[in-house]
Structure formats: structure tokens, C-alpha cells
Amino acid sequence: MRLSLAAVLLAHGCGTSILVSYPTHVSFLRAHSEVITSTRALEDPMQTTRAHLETGPLRVACETTTVVAKVETTWSDTYDGIGRMWCGFMAVGEGAASFAFALDSTNPMRTNTQWEVAAAAYFGIDAAGALLYAMLAKPSATSWKTVGPGTEVSQSCPDGIVVRAADQTWPVGHDGSLGGDVHALASAVVAGQAISIAGDGLAVPWTADARDRCAVAAQFSLDDPSGTCVAVRAEPATPNPRVLAPLEIRIRLHVPH
């Protein structure tokens, strides 16, 4: 009986939980919602981008990580109609538990019913407190600020990333798409020309292998001058048909706030 009482206390002590939540600042115990209303960088963020060529389809894939050593975050602690409904349901459930314990304590077949009486009293008082809180607590929100590190990871490419082949340059969009005459880049890939990904003064060369060349040749309906694509197409298909360029470039950009 003691174990079951302890379990019920943990599950239904909503009035007590509400009281404890204020000094411990645990909003969900009082059916409040904590949301972030704004953020402000206190130091210059730094971006690190990993970019690589994909040849099925021909594009640049990026993973950009933005790290800020200090970010000021503004939080809002709200208590609205949904919170009142939640507290009301908690109070009703706890009231039902109180009634069940009180009814069980009157069973003539039971002995040593002081635990049921104590539980019924506790839950009755606790339910009344939760119900008053649900009806009378102010709906106004409180806010506070915290300062700490912030990290954000996205699949977008930053400005300044380009793909180069010979004397031609193709700008890379935020979604990894290639601007300019992409057909000319495909021809350069199939012809085995020297290609590189560049940005922020850095460049990484990339040489297409047979699968890369054949994937691009099939995508743009180009002839393969090396004659190797017939043999590549005859090989069994791999579980992952996407062909990735083997090299990556890490570009570190200073982004002022």
C-alpha cells in the first residue's frame, strides 16, 4: 500500500507540484509554456561550411554550422486557456483519487485504513489548491533572459561558394543549385577537366571518376569520349545510386552581426 500511495503522490500531487514549481522554476509543473521570443548574438558568429559536389544530380551539397560564443535568449513563461484546462483536468483527476481513497477507507472488510484516510485528505486539499490555481492564476506572461553559446546547423550554402573548371566559374545558390551554363560544367566533367570548389580564398580540386562522368553524361545526354560508360552501366546497381564527389572543402567565414 505504501508503494502505491507513493506512486499516486508522484502522479497526482498537482497542487503541491504547482507550489514547488515556483521556487524551482519548472514551468510545466504548473501548466505554463516556456517559449523563446527572441535571440541576440553578443559576439560575431562564425560559419564553417562543408561542401562537396554531387553528380546525381549535378549540384553542390553543403552543411553550414553557425557557432556564436554568446547568445542572449529571451524566454516567455505564459499561462493561457490551455494551461487552465490542463490544471482543471489535473484537479478533477486528483479529486477522483481523493474520493476513491475515502470510499476505500469506509470498506468494513478493510483494516488499518489510516493510509486511505490520509491519502484522501491530502488529495482533497491538493485538488482544491490546483482548482483554485486554475481559476485564479493571472494569465499575464513573465519573461527572463539567459546568456550562453548557440549553434545552428543548416543544409544551405553561404554566399561566395563557386565551382571552377578551366576559365569558367559557376556560382552556387543557397540550395546548392548551380548558376550559369550548367551544361558546360557537365561537359567539363565528362571530358575529365580539372574542377574545383572554391570560396573565401580556398579551393579544393576534384577529379571525376568513371561513375561520376557516366552519371553526368546520362543526366545531360552527353557522349562519353572515353568509352567507359557502357562498362559502368553493365555493372550491378548499388543500393545508393547517388554518386558523391570524394573531396570536401571547409570554408570558415566571419559573419558580422
N, C-alpha and C positions, 0 to 999 in steps of 0.2 A: 504493500500500500504506500509506503514511503517513496519508493521509486516512481510509482505512477503519479503521486502527488507532486514530486519534483518535476516530472515531465510536464504536467499540466501547468505548474507555476511558470515554467520557461515558455510555454506556448501561449498562455492566456493572461499573463501579468501585464496587460496593456497599460493600465493606469500607472503602475509602478514604472514601466518602461518609459512612459512619457516624462515622468518626473526625473528619471535618471538621464534621459537624453539631453536635457538642457545643460547640466554641468559637463557632460562628456561630449556634447556637440555631435550626437549621432542623429541626424535628421529623420532617417527612415523609421526610427522607433516612435516618432510622434506623427507619422504620416505626412512629413514635409518632403518637398522635392528640391534637391540641390542641382542647380544648373549654372553653366558658365555663361556669363553675359558679355564678357569682353576679355581680350588679351592684349598686352602691350609689351613689345620687346624692349628691354632695358639695355641691351648690348647689341652690337651688329651681328646678325645671323651669318652663318657660313653654310654654303651649299657644297655638297660632294655628289657628283653625278657619275654613275657608271653607265656607259653607253656601249652598245655593240650592234653590229649590222646583222639583220635577219634577211635571209634570201627567200623565204617562203611565207608571205610575200616580201618583196624588197622594201625594207624600211629600216629605221633605227629604233631600237628599244632602249629606253632609259629608266633608271631608278635614281631618283633625286632625293637625297636626305638633307633636310634643313635642321641645323642644330643652333639653338640660342642658349648661351650660358645662363642668362637671367631673363625670365618672363614673368611679368606681373599679370596675374589672373584674377579677375573679379568674379566672385561667386554670388548667387542669389538663392536664398532659402525661402521658398514660398509655401504657403498653406492655403489651398483653394478648395473648391467644391468637391473635387475628387478626394482630397485629403480628409474632408469632413465625412464623406461617405465611408471611407476606409476606417476611420476611427469609430464611426457608428456601428459598422459591422463587427469590429473588434469588441465593442461594448456589449452588443447583443449576444455574441458568442460566449463572452465571459459570463454574462448574466445567465445564460442557459447552463453553463458549467456550475455556477453557484446553485441554481435550482436543483440540478441533478445531485450534487453533494448533499444539499439539505434534505431532499427526498430520500436518499440512501440512508441518511442518519436516522430516519424515523422507522426504518425496517425493524420489526420486532425480532427478526431472526438474526440480526447482527449484534455483535458485542464490540466493545471498545471502539465506539463511534466518534471519539473526540477528534480524530483526524478529519472526518467528514464535516463535522460542525465547524472546525477551524477553517477548512478549505472553503466551505460555503460562506462564512463571514468574510474571509479575505477576498474571494472573487466578487462577492456582492459589493463591497466597498470599492474595490478596484474598478468594477464595471461602472459604478456610479461616477467615479472620477473621470474615466475615459469618456463617458457620455456627456458630462458637463464640459469637458475639454472640446469635444466635437461641436458642441453648440455655441460655446462662449469664446473660444480662442480667436484672436484677431486675425483677419485674413492678410494683413499687411506683410510685406516681404522684408527680410533683413539681408544685408549684403556685407561681404568682407573680402579682403584681398590676400593673396598668397604670392610668394616670390620663389621661383625655382627654375630648374633647367627645362627646356622644351625641345622636343624632337618631332619632326613631321616627315613622313616618307610618302612620296607620290611617284606615279609612273610617267610623269611629264618630263619633257626635255627642256632645259633652260635656253635662254637666248644665246646665240653665238656658236652653237654646235653646227658643224658643216661636214659634208663628205667631199673628198677631193679625189680626182683622177686626172692625171696629166695637168693641163692648164685649166680645167673646168672645176667649178665648185657648185655644190647643191646644198642650199640651206635646209636645215632640219626644223620642222614645226614642233610645237609643244606636244603634239600627239605622236611624234616620231615620223610623220609623213615627210616625204622629200619634195622640195620645190624645184622648179626649173624643168628641164627636159629629162625626165626620169628614164625615157627610152635610151637616151645617150649613155646614161650611167649603166643601164642593163647591158648595152653593147660593150662597154668597157669591162664589165665583169666577165662576160662570156669570152672576150678577147684576151683575158688574163692580164690586163693592165694593172699597174700599181695603184692601189686605192688606200685611202687613209681616212680616219675620223679625226677631226681636229676641233679645238676650242680652247680659248683662254691661253693661247700661245703654245699649247701642247698638241702633238699629233701622234697617232699610233697607226702604223701601216698594217694593211690586211691584204692577204693574197687568197683569192678564191680557190677552193679545191674543186675536184670534179663534180661533187654533188651540188656545191653552190652554183657553179656555172650552169649545170643542167637544170637546176631549179629555176634560175633566172631565164634561161633560154626557153623553157617550156612556158613560163609565165608571160613572156613578151613575144612568143612565136619567133624566136631568132634561130638562125642556123649556127651549129657548133662547129667552128673551123677545126677543132682538134679531133673530131670524130669519136669522142669517148662517151657521148651521152647515150648511144644505143646500148653499150655495155652496162651503163649505170641503170638505165630503165629496166634492163633484164634481171637485175638483182632483186631478191625478195624485198618487199616493202618493210620498212622499220615501224615499230609501234608508234613512234612520234615522227610524223612526216615533216615537221618544221625543221629547217636547216639553219643553224646558228653559226655566225662567224666566230672563230675561236678566240679572238683577242678582244680585250676590253680597254676602255680609256677611263681614267679617273680625272675629273676636272673639278678643281676647287675654286669656287667663285666667292668674292667678297660682295655681299649684298647689303647696302646701307638701308637702315630703317627710316 
